[in-house]
Amino acid sequence: MAVPMQWAFSSLALLFLFRVGGSIATNTTSRLGDIDPLNEHAVADPEAVALEVETIIDLNIRNLTERRKLGFFSCGTGNPIDDCWRCDPNWHKRRKRLAECGIGFGRNAVGGRDGRFYVVTDHTDDDPVNPKPGTLRHAVIQDRPLWIVFKRDMVIKLKQELIMNSFKTIDGRGANVHIANGGCITIQFVTNVIIHGLHIHDCKPTGNAMVRNSPSHFGWRTMADGDAISIFGSSHIWVDHNSLSNCADGLVDAVMGSTAITISNNHFTHHNEVMLLGHSDSYTRDKQMQVTIAYNHFGKGLIQRMPRCRHGYFHVVNNDYTHWEMYAIGGSANPTINSQGNRYAAPMNPFAKEVTKRVETAESKWKNWNWRSEGDLLVNGAYFTPSGAGASASYARASSLGAKSSSMVRGMTLNAGSLPCRRGRQC
């Protein structure tokens, strides 16, 4: 007889309390800065005990949910990121829980989890050199961790690219926030950045101007291409639940040795060259690049580069491809591409049925590249041309998360893009 999930969890909760006694309270309150040094129930190594019990609980939850093919807090989608936080009607009181919900290669991006909240109140006054307190630019350049939120709906038109500093989260939940019609986001030579819940569109080339990137430094910036999000020489980056469209260059580009990146739950529309991962065929530092592309919807008006890859390892898992005009996934310079559980719906164009494109490379070279399709749903004549060794060590060494059945993709990506979250309700 199956044990109901809530009872299974309750019994484990009792086990947790029995094993660690009052140390659970100590660990919980320590995060709030209220530690009781006289806790009579404390054990010699509470962290080790808590970790052991956490492992037991996690194993039990995974065993229960795997049978149901849903997340623990499923909300009916099975999307593990959303199931981690979206079911909670008090998500706005526990915003930073989002930082614990990452998956894939960017799962360790903590953003501004360990810092204070910063509320953006002013969307009209963008000074690239001397940003005013209360503006988004003033928030992102600070030298300390910050979790950045927005007081109200707003459209932010940036005069120059928005240069991020490390350990920042931009969290648009609870407001309708657009970055549009000007410069957009640059993540350059930094680490631990989360971009969540924004509409980013109509980004323009900017530059040949002075721009501040920290409280103590500003400098001359040459021309920026007009990407929605540009990731340059950076690591531990998570781009989640954004709506991106119609920019001058790429929607998400990652180059120059960037790695440990997850691009998830985004809705991409109306754009030509959607995503570039890798600087150039000759830039071999990008061999270290590892990127997870998961639960995104590649939608109307897209043409190519979903993504276009060079050198690194790219896990493309459980995405919904409903539109392309040239190809979906392309690459050069021997990238490893692991496509699992995606839905590829080919366009009506009889000359654009192939999902894959080896860019300007002879078959004699690309036939040894490791590109594979596993469990993908190929619709309307779509076909994926695999190559290389198939289940080789290069796949096994870096699989960033387990794929779910492609039959679940529509449900898992149904809410891709910026969410209309409101306080006091499930998001």
CORTAQUI-V803834 format. One record per residue. RES is the residue in one letter. OMEGA is omega in degrees with one decimal (* if undefined). Layout:
# CORTAQUI-V803834
((RES | OMEGA) (RES | OMEGA))
This chain:
# CORTAQUI-V803834
((M | -178.7) (A | 177.7) (V | 178.6) (P | -175.1) (M | -176.1) (Q | 179.2) (W | 178.3) (A | -179.8) (F | -179.6) (S | 179.9) (S | 177.6) (L | 176.8) (A | 176.6) (L | 176.5) (L | 179.7) (F | -179.3) (L | -179.3) (F | -173.9) (R | -173.0) (V | 178.9) (G | -176.1) (G | -177.0) (S | 175.9) (I | 177.9) (A | 179.2) (T | -178.5) (N | -179.3) (T | -176.1) (T | 179.5) (S | 177.7) (R | 178.5) (L | 178.2) (G | -176.6) (D | -175.2) (I | 175.8) (D | -176.1) (P | -176.9) (L | -178.9) (N | -174.3) (E | -179.4) (H | -176.6) (A | 177.5) (V | -174.4) (A | -178.7) (D | -175.5) (P | -179.1) (E | -179.9) (A | 180.0) (V | 180.0) (A | 179.3) (L | 179.4) (E | -178.4) (V | 177.0) (E | 178.3) (T | 178.7) (I | -179.3) (I | -179.5) (D | 178.8) (L | -179.7) (N | 178.9) (I | -179.3) (R | 178.1) (N | -180.0) (L | -174.0) (T | 179.2) (E | 178.7) (R | -178.4) (R | -176.4) (K | 177.6) (L | 173.7) (G | -177.4) (F | 171.5) (F | -161.1) (S | -171.4) (C | 174.1) (G | -176.5) (T | -173.3) (G | 175.9) (N | -170.7) (P | 176.9) (I | -178.7) (D | -178.3) (D | -179.9) (C | -173.5) (W | -167.7) (R | -177.9) (C | -174.8) (D | 179.3) (P | 177.3) (N | 179.4) (W | -176.5) (H | 175.7) (K | -178.4) (R | -175.7) (R | -173.1) (K | 174.0) (R | 178.5) (L | -177.3) (A | 178.0) (E | -171.8) (C | -177.6) (G | 178.1) (I | 172.9) (G | -173.8) (F | 178.2) (G | -172.2) (R | -179.3) (N | 175.8) (A | -177.8) (V | -178.8) (G | -179.7) (G | -175.3) (R | -173.4) (D | 179.2) (G | 178.7) (R | 171.9) (F | 174.3) (Y | -176.7) (V | 175.5) (V | -177.0) (T | -172.2) (D | -179.0) (H | -172.2) (T | -171.0) (D | 179.4) (D | 175.8) (D | -174.8) (P | -177.6) (V | -179.0) (N | -175.2) (P | -176.8) (K | 173.9) (P | -176.6) (G | 178.1) (T | 178.1) (L | -179.5) (R | 178.0) (H | -178.9) (A | -169.2) (V | -177.9) (I | -175.3) (Q | -175.9) (D | -177.4) (R | 176.8) (P | 177.3) (L | 172.1) (W | -168.3) (I | 179.2) (V | -171.8) (F | -176.0) (K | -174.7) (R | 171.4) (D | 178.8) (M | 170.5) (V | -176.4) (I | 176.3) (K | -175.3) (L | 179.5) (K | 176.8) (Q | 179.9) (E | -179.3) (L | -173.2) (I | -175.4) (M | 166.5) (N | -175.8) (S | 174.9) (F | 177.1) (K | 166.9) (T | 167.1) (I | -172.1) (D | -177.0) (G | -177.1) (R | 178.3) (G | 176.5) (A | 177.6) (N | -170.5) (V | 177.2) (H | 165.3) (I | -166.1) (A | 168.2) (N | 177.8) (G | 174.4) (G | 179.2) (C | -162.8) (I | 175.1) (T | 178.4) (I | -169.0) (Q | 177.1) (F | 177.8) (V | -178.3) (T | 174.6) (N | 177.9) (V | 173.7) (I | 175.4) (I | -172.1) (H | 165.8) (G | -178.9) (L | 163.8) (H | -179.6) (I | -174.5) (H | 177.7) (D | 178.6) (C | -175.0) (K | 170.5) (P | 177.7) (T | 174.3) (G | -168.6) (N | -175.2) (A | 175.3) (M | 179.8) (V | 179.2) (R | 177.1) (N | 174.2) (S | 178.9) (P | -174.0) (S | -175.0) (H | 165.2) (F | -177.4) (G | -177.2) (W | 177.5) (R | 172.5) (T | -173.3) (M | 171.0) (A | -171.0) (D | -174.7) (G | 173.0) (D | 169.7) (A | 176.3) (I | 178.8) (S | -180.0) (I | -168.8) (F | 177.4) (G | -174.1) (S | -177.3) (S | -179.3) (H | -176.3) (I | 178.5) (W | 179.0) (V | -168.3) (D | 172.2) (H | 172.7) (N | 173.7) (S | -172.5) (L | -177.7) (S | 160.2) (N | 177.0) (C | -174.8) (A | 179.9) (D | -178.7) (G | 172.6) (L | 169.4) (V | 175.6) (D | 177.3) (A | -172.8) (V | 170.5) (M | 174.1) (G | 175.8) (S | -180.0) (T | -178.0) (A | -173.4) (I | 168.9) (T | 176.8) (I | -167.7) (S | 170.6) (N | 179.0) (N | 175.9) (H | -178.7) (F | 179.5) (T | 167.7) (H | -179.0) (H | 179.2) (N | -174.7) (E | -165.5) (V | -169.1) (M | 176.7) (L | -178.9) (L | -176.3) (G | -170.1) (H | -179.4) (S | 179.4) (D | -177.2) (S | -176.3) (Y | -170.8) (T | 174.9) (R | 178.1) (D | 172.4) (K | 178.7) (Q | -174.7) (M | 174.1) (Q | -175.1) (V | 171.1) (T | 177.8) (I | -168.0) (A | 169.7) (Y | 176.8) (N | 171.3) (H | 174.6) (F | -164.6) (G | -167.4) (K | 169.7) (G | 178.8) (L | -175.8) (I | -173.5) (Q | 175.2) (R | -179.7) (M | 6.0) (P | 167.1) (R | -164.7) (C | 172.0) (R | 165.4) (H | -163.6) (G | 179.5) (Y | -173.2) (F | 179.3) (H | -177.6) (V | -165.4) (V | 172.4) (N | 172.9) (N | 177.6) (D | 178.6) (Y | -178.4) (T | 179.7) (H | 161.5) (W | -179.1) (E | 178.3) (M | 177.9) (Y | 177.6) (A | -175.0) (I | 179.6) (G | 178.6) (G | 172.9) (S | 177.0) (A | 169.5) (N | 171.7) (P | 171.7) (T | -176.9) (I | -177.4) (N | -176.8) (S | -175.4) (Q | 169.6) (G | 177.7) (N | 170.8) (R | 179.3) (Y | 178.5) (A | -174.9) (A | 176.4) (P | 179.1) (M | 178.1) (N | -175.7) (P | -178.2) (F | -178.3) (A | -178.8) (K | -176.5) (E | 178.2) (V | -167.7) (T | 173.9) (K | 169.7) (R | -168.8) (V | 173.6) (E | -179.2) (T | 179.3) (A | -179.6) (E | 179.4) (S | 177.3) (K | -172.4) (W | -179.0) (K | 177.8) (N | 176.7) (W | -178.4) (N | 174.2) (W | 179.2) (R | 175.4) (S | -179.3) (E | 177.2) (G | 178.3) (D | 175.2) (L | -176.4) (L | -168.9) (V | 172.7) (N | 176.3) (G | 178.5) (A | 174.8) (Y | -177.0) (F | 179.3) (T | -179.0) (P | 175.7) (S | 175.5) (G | -168.3) (A | -179.8) (G | -176.0) (A | -177.5) (S | -179.3) (A | -177.9) (S | 172.1) (Y | -174.0) (A | -173.3) (R | -168.4) (A | 176.6) (S | -167.9) (S | 173.5) (L | -179.9) (G | 177.3) (A | 171.0) (K | -176.5) (S | 177.7) (S | 177.2) (S | -179.7) (M | -170.5) (V | -177.5) (R | 179.8) (G | -177.8) (M | -177.0) (T | -175.1) (L | -178.1) (N | 175.4) (A | -178.0) (G | 179.8) (S | -175.2) (L | 177.6) (P | -175.4) (C | 173.4) (R | -176.6) (R | 176.3) (G | 178.1) (R | 172.1) (Q | -173.0) (C | *))
